[in-house]
Amino acid sequence: MFDDDDFFDDEENSLEYLLKRYESVKSGQTGGMMDEEEFERVIEHYFHCGNEEQALLACDIARTYYPFSASILLLRAEILTQSQKFGQALKVLDDLEQYDQNNIDAVLLRSDILVSQFKYDQAAALLEQKAEHFAGRDLIDLLLELSDVYDECEEFDAVFETLKRIVKIDKRNDEALQKLCFWADFTERNEESVALHTALTDEDPYNSLAWFNLGAAYQGLKMYEKAIDAYEYCVVIDETFEFAYRNMADAYMRLRWYEKAIEVLEKHLEIAKGEDLIFEAIGYCWEKKKNFTKARHYYRQASQLNPKDDIIFFKIGETYAREQQWEKAVKSYSVALHLNKDNAAYCVAIGNCLMELNVTKEALVCYLNAVRLKPGNKSTWISLVRGLYLVGYYDEALTQIEVAREHCGDKPDFRYIQAAALMELGKTKEATLQLEHALKEAPTKLKLFSELNPEYIRRAAVAELISKHKKR
């Protein structure tokens, strides 16, 4: 049955009814007392509605009834802080301190005000001083605030130390453990993180976050097998720990254990929503295993989730290029270039395919576009002058090499191509001189010369020159 008493109770507890009572109190009418919590509800209502003036007035009226209320003073300080009236807010907090010296919310608010005033040292000193007066959850909240203050003033080692203090109090504090993972790597204290999290997992072997952090620390130290072991413990405890699977897959890829990486990434797909990054990673593994068909399958799934990611289309083009399917490669590279018109590497890739298809003029245009986009990039110039050489424009190749030197400096790469072009023009002595300079500066790059015309290295003078530098 409907209970009339419940109806009246609900009416009396409604905000509308409370505001009517407050208006009666404000106008001085007799309508019964309002308790402290009711005043707080009224103040919070006006505050959340953005009516600062009414909220502050409600605070003043409430204080006439409850002059020693810490919660009313705290609300007033919060309202003033929100309005960036920091001086007034601090004065209110000073008044509050007379009644309640160790109010954690007041301490945290004072710290926030000092940070807003860029007084980081004062905020840190306040929190360090007050820390000895708190324990348990309050102390943890204070230390988390302190870690944020140290972050603001770029005292990054102090952030790490503060988070360690929290974990010593609460070994399963998620926020501190999650932040520790980042700051251990950022401050390059992974060895210390290994020791810390090893101790944590020894004391609490079912702490999945501690195992994850241990794995991340090992990974930061490039100890990938130990990292994988830690991640394995993590996912045994919590088989839905997505980032453990991601990091484990990355560790497997670093070790070039692509089959294992694929297994882990597929497990990730079972427990979480498919993401373009995961599909792209699986595609990368299949590409490394030279299964280009499967690589494209996963790259395409990634592109469906993120159709504006030019890199994925470039990778699809790379798989076609590896299979010498030049026309399909051009199509994929062209999509990538359409999405990112300022990428010189995409122009070069299209140019290379067009050269293979013997569409030489269009290929040279692509190389010229690459040079225009990245005039200070050596590799784009190499693509252009090499293309000019292959098409038989030897004089133009030599001219562009000089332009390339103006932008990139005198590189041995240019000398190798210059030597080949001079050979083609019958300027053997000058070609040999350039080749000798290139061999002195970068003997390992001889392939740049020999690939253009393998016949050259069979010439006696060239073979002798190469042999001399090999002996050296």
Sequence and secondary structure as in RCSB ss.txt:
>XXXX:A:sequence
MFDDDDFFDDEENSLEYLLKRYESVKSGQTGGMMDEEEFERVIEHYFHCGNEEQALLACDIARTYYPFSASILLL
RAEILTQSQKFGQALKVLDDLEQYDQNNIDAVLLRSDILVSQFKYDQAAALLEQKAEHFAGRDLIDLLLELSDVY
DECEEFDAVFETLKRIVKIDKRNDEALQKLCFWADFTERNEESVALHTALTDEDPYNSLAWFNLGAAYQGLKMYE
KAIDAYEYCVVIDETFEFAYRNMADAYMRLRWYEKAIEVLEKHLEIAKGEDLIFEAIGYCWEKKKNFTKARHYYR
QASQLNPKDDIIFFKIGETYAREQQWEKAVKSYSVALHLNKDNAAYCVAIGNCLMELNVTKEALVCYLNAVRLKP
GNKSTWISLVRGLYLVGYYDEALTQIEVAREHCGDKPDFRYIQAAALMELGKTKEATLQLEHALKEAPTKLKLFS
ELNPEYIRRAAVAELISKHKKR
>XXXX:A:secstr
   HHHHHHHHHHSHHHHHHHHHHHHTT       HHHHHHHHHHHHHTT HHHHHHHHHHHHHH TT HHHHHH
HHHHHHHTT HHHHHHHHHHHHHH TT HHHHHHHHHHHHHTT HHHHHHHHHHHHTT  HHHHHHHHHHHHHHH
HHTT HHHHHHHHHHHHHH TT HHHHHHHHHHHHHTT HHHHHHHHHHHHHH TT HHHHHHHHHHHHHTT HH
HHHHHHHHHHHH TT HHHHHHHHHHHHHTT HHHHHHHHHHHHHHS   HHHHHHHHHHHHHTT HHHHHHHHH
HHHHH TT HHHHHHHHHHHHHTT HHHHHHHHHHHHHH TT HHHHHHHHHHHHHTT HHHHHHHHHHHHHH T
T HHHHHHHHHHHHHHT HHHHHHHHHHHHHHH   HHHHHHHHHHHHHTT HHHHHHHHHHHHHH GGGTHHHH
TT TTGGGSHHHHHHHHHHHH 
